[in-house]
Amino acid sequence: MCPVGGNVIGKRSEPDRENLPTPGLKYAEDPDRSRNQSASSAYLRPGVGGHRTRVIFRMVAAFAIAGAWMIESRAANAPASAPTTLPTSMPASASPERLSVLAFNPVDAGRYLVKITGCNDCHTPGWEQTGGNIPEAMWLTGLPIGWRGPWGTTYASNLRLFVKPFTADTWVQVMRSRNLRPPMPWNSFHAMSDADLRAVYEYIRSLGPAGEPMPAFVPAGEEPKTPYFVLEPQTPAAMQMHAATAPVATGPTAKPVVQPTSAPASK
């Protein structure tokens, strides 16, 4: 071992000794290169830092290959799983608690539900006649026009007064348990989730009390004292007249009676 040019040179064979660099000459420098060569380029030249750089690159490549082999091995040994199939619809027996409207807050959800479930159709005066162009301040204040049918005459109540004494829990219980007279779609409210029912409650409460109470229910057989819609099938007068004059056939094999239009020819 002997130092040459600041580097330690190992024992070499005789032919190699003839090629040793001259003492005083820097082994890592190339006299043909510019003196302004960057430090990073000089670091990568053999004899200065190139060997260390190659070692680092080789180590990184080895780690990458090993990691890829481990991932591939785990994937090959993993049990096969069935492909994921997204449902196209909810089952008919799905709990209502699994279905509810998502909104920024319960009031926004309630406003949306009130609009799409037709609450304004009956409970907001002028809604249908104006195509829904009614100020929100007048929503759900009730309609003093009755809905008359075999059950009697019902009125769309003022929900902003109706909801006033209820808590959210009481409101949910009432909507769940009630099943009164038409045209209120009670089945639709029974199918709502508790979250949606609470959202409707929060929205109606946010509007605040307004308007007057609506007329009370009128039993069947009593004449209402207000205008009303008739919710019963009506038979046109022409059909009534035809039914009154048409012959009535009886018996399981009876045929309609056909009246002759002229006298039979004599034999």
CORLIN-V742485 format. One record per residue. RES is the residue in three letters. SS is DSSP state (H for helix, E for strand, L for the rest). Layout:
RES/SS
RES/SS
//
This chain:
MET/L
CYS/E
PRO/E
VAL/E
GLY/L
GLY/L
ASN/E
VAL/E
ILE/E
GLY/L
LYS/L
ARG/L
SER/L
GLU/H
PRO/H
ASP/H
ARG/H
GLU/L
ASN/L
LEU/L
PRO/L
THR/L
PRO/L
GLY/L
LEU/L
LYS/L
TYR/L
ALA/L
GLU/L
ASP/L
PRO/L
ASP/L
ARG/L
SER/L
ARG/L
ASN/L
GLN/L
SER/L
ALA/H
SER/H
SER/H
ALA/H
TYR/H
LEU/H
ARG/L
PRO/L
GLY/L
VAL/L
GLY/L
GLY/H
HIS/H
ARG/H
THR/H
ARG/H
VAL/H
ILE/H
PHE/H
ARG/H
MET/H
VAL/H
ALA/H
ALA/H
PHE/H
ALA/H
ILE/H
ALA/H
GLY/H
ALA/H
TRP/H
MET/H
ILE/H
GLU/H
SER/H
ARG/H
ALA/H
ALA/H
ASN/H
ALA/L
PRO/L
ALA/L
SER/L
ALA/L
PRO/L
THR/L
THR/L
LEU/L
PRO/L
THR/L
SER/L
MET/L
PRO/L
ALA/L
SER/L
ALA/L
SER/L
PRO/H
GLU/H
ARG/H
LEU/L
SER/L
VAL/L
LEU/L
ALA/L
PHE/L
ASN/L
PRO/H
VAL/H
ASP/H
ALA/H
GLY/H
ARG/H
TYR/H
LEU/H
VAL/H
LYS/H
ILE/H
THR/L
GLY/L
CYS/H
ASN/H
ASP/H
CYS/H
HIS/H
THR/E
PRO/L
GLY/L
TRP/L
GLU/L
GLN/L
THR/L
GLY/L
GLY/L
ASN/L
ILE/L
PRO/L
GLU/H
ALA/H
MET/H
TRP/L
LEU/L
THR/L
GLY/E
LEU/E
PRO/E
ILE/E
GLY/E
TRP/E
ARG/E
GLY/E
PRO/L
TRP/L
GLY/E
THR/E
THR/E
TYR/E
ALA/E
SER/L
ASN/L
LEU/H
ARG/H
LEU/H
PHE/H
VAL/L
LYS/L
PRO/L
PHE/L
THR/L
ALA/H
ASP/H
THR/H
TRP/H
VAL/H
GLN/H
VAL/H
MET/H
ARG/H
SER/H
ARG/L
ASN/L
LEU/L
ARG/L
PRO/L
PRO/L
MET/L
PRO/L
TRP/H
ASN/H
SER/H
PHE/H
HIS/H
ALA/L
MET/L
SER/L
ASP/H
ALA/H
ASP/H
LEU/H
ARG/H
ALA/H
VAL/H
TYR/H
GLU/H
TYR/H
ILE/H
ARG/H
SER/H
LEU/H
GLY/L
PRO/L
ALA/L
GLY/L
GLU/L
PRO/L
MET/L
PRO/L
ALA/L
PHE/L
VAL/E
PRO/E
ALA/L
GLY/L
GLU/L
GLU/L
PRO/L
LYS/L
THR/L
PRO/L
TYR/E
PHE/E
VAL/E
LEU/L
GLU/L
PRO/L
GLN/L
THR/L
PRO/L
ALA/H
ALA/H
MET/H
GLN/H
MET/H
HIS/H
ALA/H
ALA/H
THR/H
ALA/L
PRO/L
VAL/L
ALA/L
THR/L
GLY/L
PRO/L
THR/L
ALA/L
LYS/L
PRO/L
VAL/L
VAL/L
GLN/L
PRO/L
THR/L
SER/L
ALA/L
PRO/L
ALA/L
SER/L
LYS/L
//
